[in-house]
Every structure is written in structure tokens, then in C-alpha cells.
């Protein structure tokens, strides 16, 4: 990982990704953008039982949207559902138990869901940062399985259903951490060298941005976007990055601040006036590379990423 990229990124983060960065950006938000009635629209949100996912589900439910929470833990999902229903007064909140690191489960959910439900917006929010190299039962490194391959399969499997509705959208919660990474398709599962969970996570988030750009070019009927929520005080940050959390806690955004741009991309008319495939931060499209960072990949590497994900995905398709 480039020392230059890391240094530039951290300085940028202190200025933009913190609570004060959000407050400065929010002065220019148009409040009317989120003044919408979402009755009749259906939202699939992965990782919706905590953090940014739960905050997103709550804000969409308040505006009348039907929520499909895709979560791994039944107990935590049901507790979050009860909280969302109580706060939003919206009963149209449904729980689906899926482990996003299990490719078989993701395929089965997507196929069953498409047959029985409508989806207008897919929000790829579920993610993990596992700091020891760990393999799933299917033999994939866990960060890669959850953040990249699971996201790829769910999106790919729901695209036909999305194309059947009016104003379909896919929003992927990436991370500004991806700015520190150049796409590396030669070691997708981090088998070489010393394993670094933070780097693996950032690499997965770069993969998500690349996939968003590819999907946007291939599926013009759907509006695709990826985004950075900023540095938010979520349970995932507390457990996966305890030293960062301890040092930065007073500067971190709230979960609602982190979710704001996710909600804006998912529901506002203003968002779809932006071109498909862009990367957003605080309701604005921003660059996907730092200046002079040498992090751009070749079209061949991007093609190789998609080819490898497709090969892995088809092995587990029912």
C-alpha cells in the first residue's frame, strides 16, 4: 500500500470524512430532496440490522417505503425490525435471513425473492472487516466473500427483476478507504504476503467501485451508484478498528450522517439526474482516485475481475 496514498487519504479524511466535514457539506444540501412519498416502492437492504444499514432502513421506512432487511442474525434482525417499525410507524418491514458470505445462500435468496416480490432499489450495505485470514465453508476468504463476491452475485441475480420496474436503482456502500488501493486482480483472496484485514477491506471496496462503473455501462435502464459514508461511529468500526475508534471517537459521524447519502441516492429525484456509475460523498459525485496516486487500473484488469467473479459465482448457482 502506497505510503503517499495513505498520508494524503488521512489528511483528506480529517477534513472531509469527520462529523465536522459532514456539517460543512450539509449546509449546501437541499432538504426538499428527501421530502418524498415512497409508498409502493420496495427496497432490499443488506446488513440492515445495525449501523448505516439500519439508519438507512429507518429513514426509508419513515417515508413509506417497503423494507426488505437482508441480515445474517435472526435475533438482531428481528430486534432492529421492531425498532424500525416503532420509529417509522410503517408495518411494511420484512426480514430475510441470509449470510452474505455464503454464495449458495445469496443465490437462493435472490432467486426466491425475484419470484415472489418486486424490487425497485437494491442497497448493497452489508460488509465485514475480518482482521485474521479466515475461509468460509465454500473456501473463500471471508472479507472477499462478503464484500465483493456476495455483492456481485446479489446484484447480478436481481438485475432482471430491477429491469421490470420504474426508476430502478442500485446503491453500493463502499468506502473512501478504497482510495488507498489500486485494483489487484492477481491476489483476490489475499493468499500472498502478510494478511492485513484493513487493506483487504479497502481492496474489496475498490472492487465495488469498479463493478458499479461496469454495471452502469452494461445496464443503462438501472441507475447505479457507489458511495462513501464518511467515518461513522458504527458497531462495525468499534469492533473491527478499535484503536482508530478510540482515537477518533469524538470526530466520528453519527450513523444517520453516514446513511444520509445512501438515502439520498436511493430515493431522491436529484440523484438520478446524475450520470449512472459515479462515486458519491455527501450527496456529490467525487473522484475515485487521489491526485498523483497511481491507483488507476487497466481495462484488462477490470475485465479480469469480472471474469473471475463470474466463474466463482457460477460454481454455486443452484
N, C-alpha and C positions, 0 to 999 in steps of 0.2 A: 504494500500500500504506500503510495507516494507521501513522503513527509510534507512536501509542499501542499498537496491536496488537503491533507488533514489540517494543517495550520490555517490555510485560507478558509476552509469549511468551518472551523471552530470560531474564528473571528466573525464570519458571516452569521453563524448561529447565535452568537451572543447579541448581535444587533437585531436579527430578524426572527429567530425561532422561539424567543422567550415570550413571557407574558407581556412585557413592555413592547415587544415587536408587534404582537397581535393588536394591542391597544392603539398603537400608532396607525396600523393598517386599517383598523375598524372605523377610524374617523372618516374614511372615504367609502365605506360600504353604503349601499342603497337599502335601507330597511325594508322597502316595499318588495324587494326581490324574493323575500321569504313569506310574503303575505299571499299564500296560495291555499286553495282547497284541493286536497289530494284524494278526495273520496272517489273510489272506483279504480285507483291506481295501486299496483301491487309491487312491493319492494322485498327482494331477497337480500338479507344482510348476514354475512358470515361473521362469526365472533361477536355476536350481538349481546352477549350476556355480561360484558364488562367494558370499562374504558370508553374509547371513542365509539366502538360499535353500539354500545348501549345508549350513549348520549345521542348518536345518530338516530337510532330506532325511536327513542323518546320524542325527538323533535319532529320526525316524520309522522309518528302516531298522533301527535297533538294537532297536526294539520289534516287528519282524516285518512291518511294512507293505511292500506292493509300491510301488515308487517309479517314477514316470514323470517324468524330468527333461526339461523343455522349454527348450532352450537355442539360442542363435544360433551359437556357435562349436563345431564338432565336436571340434576338438583339446582345447579347455578342458573341454568336457563329458565327454569320454572320460577325461581325467585325473582330473576330480572324481569320476566314477563309480568308477574304480579305488580311489580313496581311501576313498569311502563304503563300498564292498564290503569292503575290507580292515578298516576300523574297526568295521563293524557285523556282519561275518560273514554278511551277507544277500546272496544272489546275485540277488534279485528287484529289480534296479535297471536301468532301461531308459532309453536316450537317444533323444530326438526332436529333430531339428534344425529349428527354426522361428525366423524373425526376427519378433518381436512387433510390429515397426513396419511389417510388410508385411501388409496386410489380406487379400490373396489367400492368403498362406501360413497365416495364422491360421485362416481359414475351412476351407481344405483339411485342415489338421491335425485340427481339431475334428471335421469330418465323418468322416474316415477313422478317427480314434480311436474315436469313438462306435460305429462299425460293428463294430470288431474287439476292443474292450476294455470293461471295466467301470470306472467311476469312482465312488468314494464321497466323495472330498474333492478340491476344486479349491483350490489355494493360488496366488492371483494375487500373485506376488512380483516378477516382472521389472519393471524400471523404468530410466529414464535421466534424467540432468540434463545436457542439451547447452547450453553457455553461449553459443553463436552460433546465430542463427536459421538452421535448415537444413531443407530439404524432402526428404521421401522420394521414391522414384521414382513413387509414386502421388499425389504433390502435397500431402502433409500435413506440417505442422510436426512435427519428429521427436519432441519430448517428448510432444506431444498424441497422436501416433500410437501410441507405445509405451505410455504410462502410462494413457491414457484410452480411446482407440478400440480398441486391441488387447485391452485388458482387457474392454471391453464385448462385443466380438464373441466372444471365447473363452468368457466366462461364458454369454452368451445361447445360443451353439451347444451348450454342454454341459448346459444345464438339462434338456432331455428325458432325457438319459442319467442324470443325477443323480436324477431323479424315479423311476427304476426300482429304486433300491436302498434298503436300510435305513439310516437315520441319515445322509442326505446333508448335506454342509456345503460352504460356500464361504467362504474366509478371504482377505481382501484386505489386503495390506501397504500401508497408507497412510503418513502421516507427521504428526507434530504440527505440522509447518510449515504444514499446511492451516489451522490456527487463525488464521494471519495474513491469510487470504484470504476474501473474500466471493465466492460463485459469480458469474462473469462470463460470461454466455452470448452477449454481443454481440461478443466477440473471442476465440473459442475457439482460434484459431491464431496469436494474438499478432502481428497484422499492423499494429496501431496503436501509435504511440509508439516509444520505445526498448526494444529487446528485453532482457529480464532472465531468464536461464535459471533462477535460483533461484526467482523469482516464478512463472515458467511451471510449474515442478515443483510448487510449493505449490498453484497453482491446479488442476493435474491431480489432486493428492491430495485437494483439496476435492471435485472431481468424483467421485472414487472413493467417498468417504463418502456423498455424495448418492445415487449409484447403489446402494450397499449398502442404504440405507434404502428406496429404491424397490423393489428386488428382494425384500426381506423382506416388504413389504406385498403384493406380487403373487404370490409363490410360497411359500405357507405350509408346503409339505411339506419345504422345504430350510431349514437354519439358516444364515443369512448373518451375517457379522461383518466389521468392518474394525478395524485396529489401528495403533498407533504403537510401533515397536520401541525408541524412545529414540535417543539419539545414540550410534551404534555405530561402532567402528573397522573399516570395511569398505573394500575396494578402490574401491568407487564413491565413498565420501566422500573418500578420498585423492586421487582424480583429478578429481572434479567440484568439490570445495570445498577446495583445497589450503591456503588461508590459515586457514580455520576449523579444518581438521585440525591444522595446525601449532600453533595457539594452544591447542587443546582436547585434544590427543592424550592427555595424562595423565589426563584426566577421562572419556574415552570408554569406553563399554561394550565388552565383547568381542562377537564375532559370536554366540556361544552365548547371551549375555544378551539380545541383540536378538531372537534366534529363540525365546526361551522362551515368550512369549505366543502366537506363531504356532502352536507345537507344542501348547500347552495348548488353544487354540481348535479345533485340528484333531482332537485325539484324546481329550480328557477328557470324562467324563460330566458333570462340574461345568459345563463351558462351555455345554452345550445346555440347562441349566436356566435360563440367562439368556435374556431375550427375543431374538428374531432382529432383526438390523438395527442393533445397537449398535456403538459405537466403544470399543476397549479399550486400556488401557495397564497393563502389569504385572498381568495377569490380573483387572483390574477395569474395569467399564464407566465411562467418563468423559465429561464434557461435550464436545460438538462445537463449542462457541463459547466464547470468553473472555468474562468479565463486561464488560458495557457496550461491547462491541467493534463493535456494529452490523454483524455479519457474516452475519446470517440472510438467506436468500433467500426469494423468494415462491414459492408453489406453481406459478405460471405460468412462472417462470424454470426451475424444476426440470423441468417438463413440456417446456419448450423444449429443454433439454439433451438429454433422452432422444429427442425427435423428431429433433433434428439428428444425433445419434449413429446413430440407426436409418437415417436417409437415407444417411449416409455408408457405413454397413455394408452396406446392400443393394446399393450400386453394385458391390461386389466379391464378392458372394456367388456361388459357382460355379453 
